[in-house]
Amino acid sequence: MLRLTERYGDRPAAELPLLFQRILQNAIRDWFRRQKVRNLWVTLFSALAPGKDDDDQDPLETLQAAGESNAHDSPGDQLEQTQILEIIEQEIRRLPGRQREAFLLRYWEELDVAETARAMGCSEGSVKTHCSRASHALATALKARGITL
C-alpha cells in the first residue's frame, strides 16, 4: 500500500485498484523468487554443517571460522568442509563484479531488491537480472566441480 501511495498518488482513483493489484502481485512474486534462491543456498550450506536438526538455527552460523576446531567432527569431515567452502569462495570471486555485488548484497547481507538497487546505483530489474545470472553461474560452476545439493 505504501508503494502505491508513494509512487502513484497522483493517478486518478479509477487506476488505483489495478495498480495496487500489480504491485501486490510483483511483491509476492519477488518474495517467492527470493525464497527459492535463498533456500537453494541454505540447503547447500546446511549440508556442510554438523548433524544438527534445529529449525531455528542458521546454517551459515554453524560454519567454523578457519583455524577453529570442532571436537565432534572427524579430521576428514573438517577437511572436506574447508575444501568445499574454499571452492564456493573461489567461484563467488570468479563472478563478474556486478553479479558478485548483487548476489552478496541480496543473499548474504539480506537486502531487498530496492535496497540493493540503491546500494549498487542501478534499477531493481538490473539487480534481479544480476542475481539470477549469478545464481545460475554459481550452481553450474559448483556442479562442474562435483558439489551437488
N, C-alpha and C positions, 0 to 999 in steps of 0.2 A: 504494500500500500504506500510505503514511503517513496519507493521508486516512481510510482505513478504521480504522486504529488510533486516530487522534486523535478521530474523531467517533463511532465505533460500537464501541468497545472493550467497552462494557457489554452489548452484544447477545448473544443465545445463539449458540453456534457454528454452529448449523444455518442461521442467516440470513446469515452472513458471506460465503459464496461468491456469493450473489445480489447482496448489497450491493457486493462488490468488482467484479463484472461491470458493474453500473450505474455505479459511479464511473469505471471504466476507459472505458466507452462514452462517458460525458459528457466526460471529459478528451480523448479522441480527437476527438469532435465539436467541442469548443471549439477545439482546435488547428487543425483544418481550416477552421473558420469564420474564425479569426483570420488564417490564411494567405491565405484568399481575399480578405479585405478589405485586408490588407497588400499583397498582390500587385497589387491594383487601384491603390492609391496609388503603389506603387513604379513601376508601368508608366506612370502619369501623369507622375511626376517624371522618369523616365528619358527621356521624350520631350523634356524641356526641357534635358537635359544634352548637352554636345557629343558628337560621334560617336565615343564610346569603347565598346568591346565587352568590357571587363573584367568577368568574372562576379563577382570578389571585391570590386568597387567598389560602394560605397553611393551610389545616385543622389542622395540628399539632400546628400552631401558635395561633389558636383560643382557645386552651385549656388553662384554667386558672391554674395558679400555686396554690398549696394547700394553703388555707388561704385567698386568694383573693376572693372578692365577685363580682358578676355580677348583676347589678341592674335589668336588664330586665328578668332574669331567676327566676322562682319561686324556693323557697327552695327545693321543691320536685325534680325539674329538676336538681338542683345543687347537691343534694344528690345522685341521680341516676347516674349522670355523674361521680362523685367522686368514687362511688362504682364500676362502670364499669372500670374506669382507674386502680383502685386497683386490680381488678380481672386480667386485662391484665398484669399488672406488676408482679403479683404473678405467672401467667402462664409462663411469659418470664423467671422468676427466676427458675422455675422448669425444664426448658430445660437443657439437658446436656451441659456442659461448651463449647465445640467446636461449637455446634449448636447455642447456645446463642450468642457466639462471632461472628460467621459468619453472623447470622441474623442481629444483631445490626450494625455491620460494613457495611453490604450491604444496608440495608433499612433505618436505622436511620442516619448513617454517610454518606450514598450515595456514598460509594466507589465502583469502578467497580470490576469485578472478579479478575483481575490481581493485583490490589492494595490490595484487601482483602487477596489474597493468599500470597502476600509478608508480610503483617502485621501478618498473622497467621503462616507463615512459613510452608505452605503446597502447594499442587498443586491446579490449578484452578478447576480441576474436583472435588477435595475434597470440595472446597468452594461451588460449585454448589450442591453437594450432601447434605452438612450440611444445606444449606439454604432451600433446598426443604423439607428435613425432618423436619426442624424447622417450616416452614410454615404450613405443614400438621398437625404437632403435636399441634401447636397453634390453628389452625382452629378447630380441633377436640375437644380440651380442652375447648375452648370458646363456642362451640356449646353445649357441655355437660353441661356447666354452664348457658345455656339459652341466650347467646349473639349470635345473628344471624345478618347477613348482610342484 
